[in-house]
Amino acid sequence: MMCNILIAGVGGQGTVLASRVIASAAMKRGFNVRTTETIGMAQRGGSVVGHTRIGDKIFSPMIPCGGAHVMLAFEPAEAVRNLHFLAEDGALLVLDSAVKPATVALSGVSYDAEVMTDYLRNNVQKAIIINGETLKERCGMTLNVAMLGVAAQSGVFHSTRKRS
């Protein structure tokens, strides 16, 4: 059994915490787990990517390109930017609201979440686009925790059990 889960977002969205919650839950169930994060200017809204690998024979915490069975993206541009990690038959769950980097906000350049979510919908076979505002209203909790609930409810973690 092997399950590779990539979580992508920007600083302040709880990407690292979400990775740790998944890893902790897997360890409590007796699985071997390896995790790592790549953090770029995270305190300033920069890219944050969490790699979580669950399985019997894991030698590296880094998910190889094309090796993520599941990608959770808290920001659509980060989903697009990290799409090379998603396996061809992998599942993508992505929030639909963009977080504009300071450089984009100051420059006036277009940063349209709808363009990015349309791209993902058209290029990922198993893409689930989630309305972040609706999710926040219904759950009454932070979006990272709510996204973990959506992922668990969707069954994407269970569909990876038989992979090797």
KAKAKA-V189203 format. One record per residue. RES is the residue in one letter. SS is DSSP state (H for helix, E for strand, - for the rest). BURIAL is I if it has 16 or more other ideal C-beta (glycine too) atoms within 10 Angstrom, else O. Layout:
# KAKAKA-V189203
res = (RES,RES)
ss = (SS,SS)
burial = (BURIAL,BURIAL)
This chain:
# KAKAKA-V189203
res = (M,M,C,N,I,L,I,A,G,V,G,G,Q,G,T,V,L,A,S,R,V,I,A,S,A,A,M,K,R,G,F,N,V,R,T,T,E,T,I,G,M,A,Q,R,G,G,S,V,V,G,H,T,R,I,G,D,K,I,F,S,P,M,I,P,C,G,G,A,H,V,M,L,A,F,E,P,A,E,A,V,R,N,L,H,F,L,A,E,D,G,A,L,L,V,L,D,S,A,V,K,P,A,T,V,A,L,S,G,V,S,Y,D,A,E,V,M,T,D,Y,L,R,N,N,V,Q,K,A,I,I,I,N,G,E,T,L,K,E,R,C,G,M,T,L,N,V,A,M,L,G,V,A,A,Q,S,G,V,F,H,S,T,R,K,R,S)
ss = (-,E,E,E,E,E,E,E,E,E,-,-,-,-,H,H,H,H,H,H,H,H,H,H,H,H,H,H,-,-,-,-,E,E,E,E,E,E,E,-,-,H,H,H,-,-,E,E,E,E,E,E,E,E,E,-,-,-,-,-,-,-,-,-,-,-,-,E,E,E,E,E,E,-,-,H,H,H,H,H,H,-,H,H,H,E,E,E,E,E,E,E,E,E,E,-,-,-,-,-,-,H,H,H,H,H,H,-,-,-,-,-,H,H,H,H,H,H,H,H,H,H,H,-,-,E,E,E,E,E,-,H,H,H,H,H,H,H,H,-,-,-,H,H,H,H,H,H,H,H,H,H,H,H,-,-,-,H,H,H,-,-,-,-)
burial = (O,I,I,I,I,I,I,I,I,I,I,O,I,I,I,I,O,I,I,O,I,I,I,O,O,I,O,O,O,O,I,O,I,I,I,O,I,O,O,O,O,I,O,O,I,O,I,I,I,I,I,I,I,I,I,O,O,O,O,O,O,O,I,O,O,O,I,I,I,I,I,I,I,I,I,I,I,I,I,I,O,I,I,O,I,I,I,O,O,I,I,I,I,I,I,I,I,I,I,I,I,O,O,O,O,O,O,O,O,O,I,O,I,O,O,I,I,O,O,I,O,O,O,I,O,I,I,I,I,I,O,I,O,O,I,O,O,O,O,O,O,O,I,I,O,I,I,I,O,I,I,O,O,I,O,I,I,O,I,I,O,O,O,O)
